[in-house]
Amino acid sequence: MPETLEVVCTDDACELDMFELHYTYDMPDGVGASDFTCPYCGGVDSLAAVEL
């Protein structure tokens, strides 16, 4: 089953709470939250993985 990654935006001005990235099987190893931008505010360095 493909991996999922729960992500939160840490920018205080952003109103996005949390979202989930669904990986495909061909996603490169080592890809994480820092490789993406916030889909709501566009923040480049504001995403962090949710640790459960």
MOPAC internal coordinates of N, CA, C and O (Angstrom, degrees):
PM7 1SCF
backbone

  N    0.0000 0     0.00 0     0.00 0    0    0    0
  C    1.4551 1     0.00 0     0.00 0    1    0    0
  C    1.5293 1   108.20 1     0.00 0    2    1    0
  O    1.2310 1   119.97 1   -41.79 1    3    2    1
  N    1.3222 1   117.66 1   138.21 1    3    2    1
  C    1.4750 1   120.93 1   179.03 1    5    3    2
  C    1.5244 1   112.11 1   -62.73 1    6    5    3
  O    1.2310 1   121.17 1   -30.51 1    7    6    5
  N    1.3161 1   115.37 1   149.49 1    7    6    5
  C    1.4609 1   121.27 1   178.00 1    9    7    6
  C    1.5158 1   111.42 1   -70.98 1   10    9    7
  O    1.2310 1   120.70 1   -22.81 1   11   10    9
  N    1.3136 1   116.26 1   157.19 1   11   10    9
  C    1.4608 1   122.70 1   168.86 1   13   11   10
  C    1.5164 1   107.59 1  -126.70 1   14   13   11
  O    1.2310 1   120.84 1   -25.86 1   15   14   13
  N    1.3111 1   116.00 1   154.14 1   15   14   13
  C    1.4586 1   121.88 1   179.93 1   17   15   14
  C    1.5194 1   107.61 1  -134.86 1   18   17   15
  O    1.2310 1   120.11 1   -62.73 1   19   18   17
  N    1.3229 1   117.40 1   117.27 1   19   18   17
  C    1.4592 1   121.59 1   176.55 1   21   19   18
  C    1.5123 1   108.14 1   -85.83 1   22   21   19
  O    1.2310 1   120.93 1   -48.50 1   23   22   21
  N    1.3348 1   115.83 1   131.50 1   23   22   21
  C    1.4534 1   121.77 1  -171.39 1   25   23   22
  C    1.5315 1   109.68 1  -131.78 1   26   25   23
  O    1.2310 1   121.17 1   -35.32 1   27   26   25
  N    1.3186 1   115.36 1   144.68 1   27   26   25
  C    1.4586 1   122.19 1   175.99 1   29   27   26
  C    1.5251 1   108.43 1  -126.23 1   30   29   27
  O    1.2310 1   120.54 1   -34.54 1   31   30   29
  N    1.3427 1   116.57 1   145.46 1   31   30   29
  C    1.4645 1   120.85 1   175.08 1   33   31   30
  C    1.5188 1   108.06 1   -91.51 1   34   33   31
  O    1.2310 1   120.38 1   -52.04 1   35   34   33
  N    1.3184 1   116.88 1   127.96 1   35   34   33
  C    1.4678 1   122.03 1  -176.03 1   37   35   34
  C    1.5238 1   113.39 1   -92.85 1   38   37   35
  O    1.2310 1   119.81 1  -179.23 1   39   38   37
  N    1.3325 1   117.97 1     0.77 1   39   38   37
  C    1.4603 1   121.67 1   178.51 1   41   39   38
  C    1.5303 1   108.55 1   -73.41 1   42   41   39
  O    1.2310 1   120.11 1   -59.80 1   43   42   41
  N    1.3248 1   117.39 1   120.20 1   43   42   41
  C    1.4697 1   121.91 1  -177.39 1   45   43   42
  C    1.5260 1   112.71 1   -60.77 1   46   45   43
  O    1.2310 1   119.52 1   154.10 1   47   46   45
  N    1.3161 1   118.53 1   -25.90 1   47   46   45
  C    1.4585 1   122.01 1  -179.33 1   49   47   46
  C    1.5280 1   112.20 1   -83.78 1   50   49   47
  O    1.2310 1   119.90 1   169.56 1   51   50   49
  N    1.3056 1   117.79 1   -10.44 1   51   50   49
  C    1.4665 1   121.94 1  -178.30 1   53   51   50
  C    1.5238 1   109.73 1   -86.90 1   54   53   51
  O    1.2310 1   120.75 1   -42.71 1   55   54   53
  N    1.3174 1   116.17 1   137.29 1   55   54   53
  C    1.4589 1   120.43 1  -178.48 1   57   55   54
  C    1.5241 1   113.53 1   -98.45 1   58   57   55
  O    1.2310 1   120.15 1  -176.47 1   59   58   57
  N    1.3306 1   117.33 1     3.53 1   59   58   57
  C    1.4591 1   120.65 1   177.19 1   61   59   58
  C    1.5216 1   108.77 1   -73.68 1   62   61   59
  O    1.2310 1   120.47 1   -51.46 1   63   62   61
  N    1.3103 1   116.71 1   128.54 1   63   62   61
  C    1.4513 1   120.88 1  -177.97 1   65   63   62
  C    1.5233 1   110.76 1   -81.67 1   66   65   63
  O    1.2310 1   120.55 1   113.68 1   67   66   65
  N    1.3195 1   116.55 1   -66.32 1   67   66   65
  C    1.4412 1   121.47 1  -176.56 1   69   67   66
  C    1.5209 1   108.49 1  -158.77 1   70   69   67
  O    1.2310 1   120.42 1   -29.66 1   71   70   69
  N    1.3280 1   116.81 1   150.34 1   71   70   69
  C    1.4565 1   119.68 1   173.60 1   73   71   70
  C    1.5149 1   108.90 1  -145.32 1   74   73   71
  O    1.2310 1   121.12 1    -9.87 1   75   74   73
  N    1.3184 1   115.46 1   170.13 1   75   74   73
  C    1.4439 1   120.83 1  -175.36 1   77   75   74
  C    1.5252 1   109.72 1  -124.45 1   78   77   75
  O    1.2310 1   121.06 1   -47.52 1   79   78   77
  N    1.3231 1   115.57 1   132.48 1   79   78   77
  C    1.4600 1   121.76 1   175.57 1   81   79   78
  C    1.5184 1   107.68 1   -98.50 1   82   81   79
  O    1.2310 1   120.71 1   -49.27 1   83   82   81
  N    1.3161 1   116.25 1   130.73 1   83   82   81
  C    1.4609 1   121.46 1   177.68 1   85   83   82
  C    1.5159 1   107.78 1  -106.74 1   86   85   83
  O    1.2310 1   120.44 1   -64.79 1   87   86   85
  N    1.3088 1   116.77 1   115.21 1   87   86   85
  C    1.4564 1   122.63 1  -178.18 1   89   87   86
  C    1.5208 1   110.35 1   -82.29 1   90   89   87
  O    1.2310 1   120.94 1   -25.06 1   91   90   89
  N    1.3157 1   115.81 1   154.94 1   91   90   89
  C    1.4530 1   120.90 1   167.96 1   93   91   90
  C    1.5214 1   107.80 1   -96.72 1   94   93   91
  O    1.2310 1   120.34 1    -7.68 1   95   94   93
  N    1.2767 1   116.96 1   172.32 1   95   94   93
  C    1.4642 1   120.46 1  -177.78 1   97   95   94
  C    1.5227 1   112.65 1   -66.29 1   98   97   95
  O    1.2310 1   119.87 1   157.08 1   99   98   97
  N    1.3355 1   117.85 1   -22.92 1   99   98   97
  C    1.4570 1   118.86 1  -176.54 1  101   99   98
  C    1.5270 1   113.88 1   -96.51 1  102  101   99
  O    1.2310 1   119.84 1  -162.01 1  103  102  101
  N    1.3266 1   117.92 1    17.99 1  103  102  101
  C    1.4642 1   121.66 1   176.03 1  105  103  102
  C    1.5345 1   108.07 1   -68.88 1  106  105  103
  O    1.2310 1   119.70 1   -48.31 1  107  106  105
  N    1.3302 1   118.17 1   131.69 1  107  106  105
  C    1.4720 1   120.08 1  -179.37 1  109  107  106
  C    1.5289 1   112.29 1   -61.50 1  110  109  107
  O    1.2310 1   120.45 1   -30.70 1  111  110  109
  N    1.3059 1   116.74 1   149.30 1  111  110  109
  C    1.4657 1   121.84 1   176.13 1  113  111  110
  C    1.5212 1   109.72 1   -62.04 1  114  113  111
  O    1.2310 1   120.30 1   -34.53 1  115  114  113
  N    1.3087 1   117.03 1   145.47 1  115  114  113
  C    1.4483 1   121.56 1   175.91 1  117  115  114
  C    1.5166 1   115.04 1    86.62 1  118  117  115
  O    1.2310 1   119.54 1  -179.32 1  119  118  117
  N    1.3224 1   118.49 1     0.68 1  119  118  117
  C    1.4664 1   120.72 1   178.64 1  121  119  118
  C    1.5198 1   108.47 1   -72.29 1  122  121  119
  O    1.2310 1   120.89 1   -46.43 1  123  122  121
  N    1.3284 1   115.90 1   133.57 1  123  122  121
  C    1.4583 1   120.59 1  -179.48 1  125  123  122
  C    1.5093 1   111.74 1  -143.43 1  126  125  123
  O    1.2310 1   120.53 1     9.68 1  127  126  125
  N    1.3155 1   116.59 1  -170.32 1  127  126  125
  C    1.4613 1   122.53 1  -176.62 1  129  127  126
  C    1.5212 1   112.39 1   -58.87 1  130  129  127
  O    1.2310 1   119.89 1   146.73 1  131  130  129
  N    1.3112 1   117.82 1   -33.27 1  131  130  129
  C    1.4670 1   120.65 1  -177.47 1  133  131  130
  C    1.5295 1   112.98 1   -69.73 1  134  133  131
  O    1.2310 1   120.13 1   169.45 1  135  134  133
  N    1.3078 1   117.35 1   -10.55 1  135  134  133
  C    1.4645 1   121.38 1   179.11 1  137  135  134
  C    1.5283 1   113.01 1   -87.77 1  138  137  135
  O    1.2310 1   120.10 1   179.35 1  139  138  137
  N    1.3314 1   117.42 1    -0.65 1  139  138  137
  C    1.4553 1   122.42 1  -176.57 1  141  139  138
  C    1.5246 1   110.79 1  -123.42 1  142  141  139
  O    1.2310 1   120.90 1   -14.64 1  143  142  141
  N    1.3327 1   115.89 1   165.36 1  143  142  141
  C    1.4626 1   121.64 1   173.72 1  145  143  142
  C    1.5216 1   108.91 1  -112.83 1  146  145  143
  O    1.2310 1   120.72 1   -23.64 1  147  146  145
  N    1.3119 1   116.23 1   156.36 1  147  146  145
  C    1.4557 1   121.52 1  -179.97 1  149  147  146
  C    1.5338 1   109.05 1   -67.09 1  150  149  147
  O    1.2310 1   119.94 1   -53.01 1  151  150  149
  N    1.3229 1   117.72 1   126.99 1  151  150  149
  C    1.4618 1   120.04 1  -179.47 1  153  151  150
  C    1.5312 1   113.15 1   -72.65 1  154  153  151
  O    1.2310 1   119.86 1   165.72 1  155  154  153
  N    1.3229 1   117.87 1   -14.28 1  155  154  153
  C    1.4614 1   121.05 1  -178.41 1  157  155  154
  C    1.5260 1   112.15 1   -94.35 1  158  157  155
  O    1.2310 1   120.52 1   125.36 1  159  158  157
  N    1.3271 1   116.62 1   -54.64 1  159  158  157
  C    1.4737 1   119.68 1  -175.59 1  161  159  158
  C    1.5257 1   112.94 1  -101.55 1  162  161  159
  O    1.2310 1   120.22 1   166.94 1  163  162  161
  N    1.3370 1   117.18 1   -13.06 1  163  162  161
  C    1.4537 1   120.50 1  -179.31 1  165  163  162
  C    1.5101 1   114.27 1    82.00 1  166  165  163
  O    1.2310 1   120.44 1  -172.73 1  167  166  165
  N    1.3197 1   116.77 1     7.27 1  167  166  165
  C    1.4661 1   120.79 1  -179.62 1  169  167  166
  C    1.5102 1   112.21 1   -58.22 1  170  169  167
  O    1.2310 1   120.77 1   -45.52 1  171  170  169
  N    1.3263 1   116.13 1   134.48 1  171  170  169
  C    1.4700 1   120.81 1  -176.24 1  173  171  170
  C    1.5275 1   111.30 1   -88.55 1  174  173  171
  O    1.2310 1   119.72 1   137.55 1  175  174  173
  N    1.3030 1   118.15 1   -42.45 1  175  174  173
  C    1.4709 1   122.16 1  -175.94 1  177  175  174
  C    1.5198 1   112.28 1  -110.06 1  178  177  175
  O    1.2310 1   119.76 1  -156.45 1  179  178  177
  N    1.3248 1   118.05 1    23.55 1  179  178  177
  C    1.4621 1   119.88 1  -172.40 1  181  179  178
  C    1.5131 1   113.73 1  -106.19 1  182  181  179
  O    1.2310 1   119.05 1  -177.77 1  183  182  181
  N    1.3206 1   119.41 1     2.23 1  183  182  181
  C    1.4602 1   120.26 1  -178.75 1  185  183  182
  C    1.5163 1   111.38 1   -94.19 1  186  185  183
  O    1.2310 1   121.62 1   -38.38 1  187  186  185
  N    1.3268 1   114.51 1   141.62 1  187  186  185
  C    1.4576 1   121.08 1   177.81 1  189  187  186
  C    1.5224 1   108.75 1  -138.11 1  190  189  187
  O    1.2310 1   120.46 1   -38.99 1  191  190  189
  N    1.3046 1   116.73 1   141.01 1  191  190  189
  C    1.4582 1   121.43 1   176.85 1  193  191  190
  C    1.5162 1   110.01 1   -70.58 1  194  193  191
  O    1.2310 1   120.84 1   -39.13 1  195  194  193
  N    1.3233 1   116.00 1   140.87 1  195  194  193
  C    1.4536 1   121.31 1   176.06 1  197  195  194
  C    1.5208 1   107.75 1   -83.58 1  198  197  195
  O    1.2310 1   120.61 1   -57.28 1  199  198  197
  N    1.3127 1   116.44 1   122.72 1  199  198  197
  C    1.4557 1   122.09 1   179.20 1  201  199  198
  C    1.5307 1   108.09 1   -96.41 1  202  201  199
  O    1.2310 1   120.76 1   -61.08 1  203  202  201
  N    1.3146 1   116.15 1   118.92 1  203  202  201
  C    1.4797 1   119.80 1  -179.87 1  205  203  202
  C    1.5029 1   111.40 1   -98.06 1  206  205  203
  O    1.2310 1   120.10 1   180.00 1  207  206  205

